[in-house]
Structures are given as structure tokens and as C-alpha cells.
Amino acid sequence: VDFDISGGYTLPVILFDDTIKDYLGSNIWPLSFSARLSFMPFKNRLGYFGIGLTGSYTRMISEIDSYRIDGNLITAHALFVYQFPVRIKSKTSIQQRHIITLELHAGAGFTFFNDFKFHFPHNIVTTPLNSLNISIDGGFAVQVYITNRLYTEIGADFIMAFISDMGFGMLEPQVSIGWQF
């Protein structure tokens, strides 16, 4: 049984729906991080099968002429995970060394717009927008092992949130570091 935990940087890019771009002026949000847990209890020669959790946090701030908008975008998803380990033979022994794991994952969860507010001159602040929405997540990752347990990971997730009056789709490329227990 393997238990993987990783955390790192993500760069959310909103692919469709102009609402965020219209109000905040951008579709790319660099103040972000992500984390992922994977529990892999079923291991056989076809690969590893398990479950996982993933989440991301993005701080969104935009200064526009006479006002400012800020808030937090939070995602959390439960995943089904498939991993395929790639091993190579050592030149000096018959042992195989695990060097890379290829991963596919998909699941459902939530996308949360938290505490979005307009700030106007003279300390005028609007009522915060808080919106919890069902969403789906699908993605891939490549884990490159530095040691037997320490790995670096690169991947991407596509998140589709089901929001009334808004077709929200986002790509989250990620780079992280992790540990396999």
C-alpha cells in the first residue's frame, strides 16, 4: 500500500466564461498553491488503483480605475486514481529501480468563491460573495523519483464548475514535490 502526499505551485488559467475577466481583468492567477493526497491499496502488474484528494487555493486581487475587487478561489475534489510505475534495471544488480510514475485521476468535488468584495473610495465595501458550487476534476501527473520516496511532480488538472449563469472551466498546471509513504 502506498500513500503519496505532495504540495506545490499551480497557475490557474480560466479557459471559458468571461465573467471573471470582465470583472477582474485577467484569466491567469499566479498567487496559487495546490496539494494532493493519494492512497493506493490495489497494486498489480497492470498498475496501481486507489483514491485521492486534491485541493487548490488562489488569491484573486484586481485594481480597476476607481475600485478594487478581491477574493479567494478554493477547489477540493475526491478522486479515483490510476498510477503506472516505470522501472529500469540497475546495471550492477538484478534489482529494478522505480524512476517515474504516470498518473491519471478524475473525480468530483466543489469550487468555492470565497469572500469576493468590491472596495470603493471612502471605505465603501460591498457584501461578500460566497458561492459553493459542484465541480468535476480530471487530470494527469508525472512523478519523477529523486530517491526511493522523494519525488517531484508535474501535471495539470481541468476543473469544470457547475455555476448558474456561468460556464466556468479552468486549467491548473502544477509543479510540486512529494513523499511516498
C-alpha positions as CSV (number, residue, x, y, z in Angstrom):
1,V,0.0,0.0,0.0
2,D,1.3,3.4,-1.0
3,F,0.3,6.8,0.5
4,D,1.5,9.8,-1.5
5,I,1.4,13.4,-0.3
6,S,2.5,16.4,-2.4
7,G,2.2,20.1,-2.4
8,G,3.4,22.9,-4.7
9,Y,2.6,25.7,-7.1
10,T,-0.2,25.9,-9.5
11,L,-1.1,28.6,-12.1
12,P,-4.9,28.6,-12.7
13,V,-6.0,29.7,-16.2
14,I,-9.7,30.3,-16.8
15,L,-10.4,28.8,-20.2
16,F,-14.0,29.8,-20.7
17,D,-16.6,32.2,-19.2
18,D,-15.8,35.9,-19.4
19,T,-17.3,36.8,-16.1
20,I,-14.0,36.7,-14.2
21,K,-12.1,38.5,-17.0
22,D,-14.9,41.2,-17.3
23,Y,-14.8,42.0,-13.5
24,L,-11.2,41.2,-12.6
25,G,-9.4,41.9,-15.9
26,S,-7.5,38.6,-16.1
27,N,-7.9,34.9,-16.7
28,I,-4.5,33.9,-15.2
29,W,-3.9,34.0,-11.4
30,P,-0.3,33.4,-10.2
31,L,-0.9,33.7,-6.4
32,S,-1.9,30.0,-6.0
33,F,-0.8,26.7,-4.5
34,S,-2.1,23.1,-4.6
35,A,-1.9,19.9,-2.5
36,R,-2.8,16.3,-3.2
37,L,-3.1,13.0,-1.2
38,S,-3.3,9.6,-2.8
39,F,-4.0,6.2,-1.2
40,M,-3.1,3.3,-3.4
41,P,-4.2,0.0,-1.9
42,F,-4.6,-2.1,-5.1
43,K,-1.3,-2.8,-6.8
44,N,-0.7,-5.3,-9.6
45,R,1.2,-5.6,-12.8
46,L,-1.4,-3.5,-14.7
47,G,-0.7,-0.6,-12.4
48,Y,-1.9,0.9,-9.1
49,F,-5.5,1.8,-8.3
50,G,-6.7,4.0,-5.5
51,I,-8.4,7.1,-4.2
52,G,-7.2,10.6,-3.5
53,L,-8.0,14.2,-2.5
54,T,-6.8,17.3,-4.2
55,G,-7.2,21.0,-3.4
56,S,-6.1,24.4,-4.5
57,Y,-6.1,27.9,-3.2
58,T,-6.0,31.0,-5.4
59,R,-5.9,34.6,-4.2
60,M,-7.6,36.9,-6.7
61,I,-7.0,40.7,-6.5
62,S,-7.6,43.3,-9.1
63,E,-7.3,47.1,-9.0
64,I,-9.5,48.8,-11.6
65,D,-9.7,52.6,-12.0
66,S,-11.8,53.6,-9.0
67,Y,-12.3,50.4,-7.2
68,R,-10.7,47.1,-6.2
69,I,-12.0,43.5,-6.2
70,D,-10.5,40.7,-4.1
71,G,-11.4,37.2,-3.0
72,N,-10.4,33.6,-2.8
73,L,-11.0,30.7,-5.2
74,I,-10.8,27.3,-3.4
75,T,-11.2,23.9,-5.0
76,A,-11.5,20.5,-3.4
77,H,-12.1,17.1,-5.1
78,A,-12.3,13.4,-4.2
79,L,-10.5,11.4,-6.9
80,F,-10.2,7.9,-8.4
81,V,-6.5,7.5,-9.2
82,Y,-4.7,5.2,-11.6
83,Q,-0.8,5.0,-11.5
84,F,1.5,3.2,-13.7
85,P,5.1,2.8,-12.3
86,V,8.0,2.8,-14.7
87,R,11.1,0.9,-13.6
88,I,14.5,0.3,-15.0
89,K,17.1,-2.4,-14.3
90,S,20.2,-1.4,-12.5
91,K,23.5,-2.1,-14.3
92,T,25.2,-3.6,-11.3
93,S,22.4,-5.8,-10.0
94,I,19.2,-7.6,-10.9
95,Q,17.1,-5.1,-8.9
96,Q,14.7,-2.7,-10.7
97,R,14.6,0.9,-9.7
98,H,11.4,2.9,-9.7
99,I,12.1,6.1,-11.6
100,I,8.8,7.5,-12.8
101,T,5.1,7.1,-12.1
102,L,2.5,8.1,-14.7
103,E,-0.9,9.0,-13.2
104,L,-4.4,9.7,-14.4
105,H,-7.1,10.9,-11.9
106,A,-10.7,12.1,-12.0
107,G,-13.4,12.9,-9.6
108,A,-16.0,15.3,-8.2
109,G,-16.0,18.0,-5.5
110,F,-16.5,21.7,-5.0
111,T,-15.3,25.0,-6.3
112,F,-15.8,27.8,-3.7
113,F,-15.7,31.5,-4.4
114,N,-14.9,32.9,-1.0
115,D,-15.2,36.5,0.3
116,F,-15.3,38.3,-3.0
117,K,-15.8,42.1,-2.4
118,F,-15.7,45.4,-4.2
119,H,-13.8,48.1,-2.4
120,F,-14.7,51.7,-3.3
121,P,-13.3,55.0,-2.1
122,H,-14.3,56.3,1.3
123,N,-14.2,52.8,2.8
124,I,-17.3,51.5,1.0
125,V,-17.2,47.7,0.7
126,T,-19.9,45.5,-0.8
127,T,-21.4,42.5,0.9
128,P,-19.1,39.5,0.3
129,L,-19.9,36.9,-2.4
130,N,-19.6,33.3,-1.1
131,S,-20.6,30.7,-3.6
132,L,-20.1,26.9,-3.2
133,N,-20.5,25.0,-6.5
134,I,-20.3,21.4,-7.5
135,S,-17.5,20.7,-9.9
136,I,-15.6,17.9,-11.6
137,D,-11.8,17.4,-12.0
138,G,-9.8,15.4,-14.4
139,G,-6.1,15.4,-14.9
140,F,-2.7,13.7,-15.2
141,A,0.6,13.8,-13.4
142,V,4.2,12.5,-13.9
143,Q,6.1,11.8,-10.7
144,V,9.9,11.7,-11.1
145,Y,11.6,9.9,-8.2
146,I,14.7,11.7,-6.8
147,T,15.1,9.0,-4.1
148,N,13.1,5.9,-3.3
149,R,10.4,8.0,-1.6
150,L,11.0,11.7,-2.6
151,Y,9.6,12.8,-5.9
152,T,9.0,15.9,-7.9
153,E,5.7,16.1,-9.8
154,I,4.4,17.9,-12.9
155,G,0.9,17.7,-14.1
156,A,-2.3,19.5,-15.0
157,D,-6.0,19.4,-14.0
158,F,-9.1,20.6,-15.8
159,I,-11.9,21.7,-13.5
160,M,-15.4,22.3,-14.7
161,A,-17.7,24.0,-12.1
162,F,-21.4,24.0,-12.5
163,I,-22.5,27.5,-11.6
164,S,-25.8,29.1,-12.6
165,D,-25.4,31.8,-15.3
166,M,-21.7,30.9,-15.7
167,G,-19.9,28.1,-17.6
168,F,-16.7,28.0,-15.6
169,G,-13.8,25.9,-16.9
170,M,-10.3,26.2,-15.6
171,L,-6.9,24.6,-16.3
172,E,-4.5,24.2,-13.4
173,P,-0.9,23.2,-14.4
174,Q,1.1,22.2,-11.4
175,V,4.6,21.7,-10.2
176,S,5.1,20.1,-6.8
177,I,7.3,18.0,-4.5
178,G,6.0,14.9,-2.7
179,W,6.8,12.0,-0.5
180,Q,5.6,8.4,-0.8
181,F,5.0,6.5,2.5
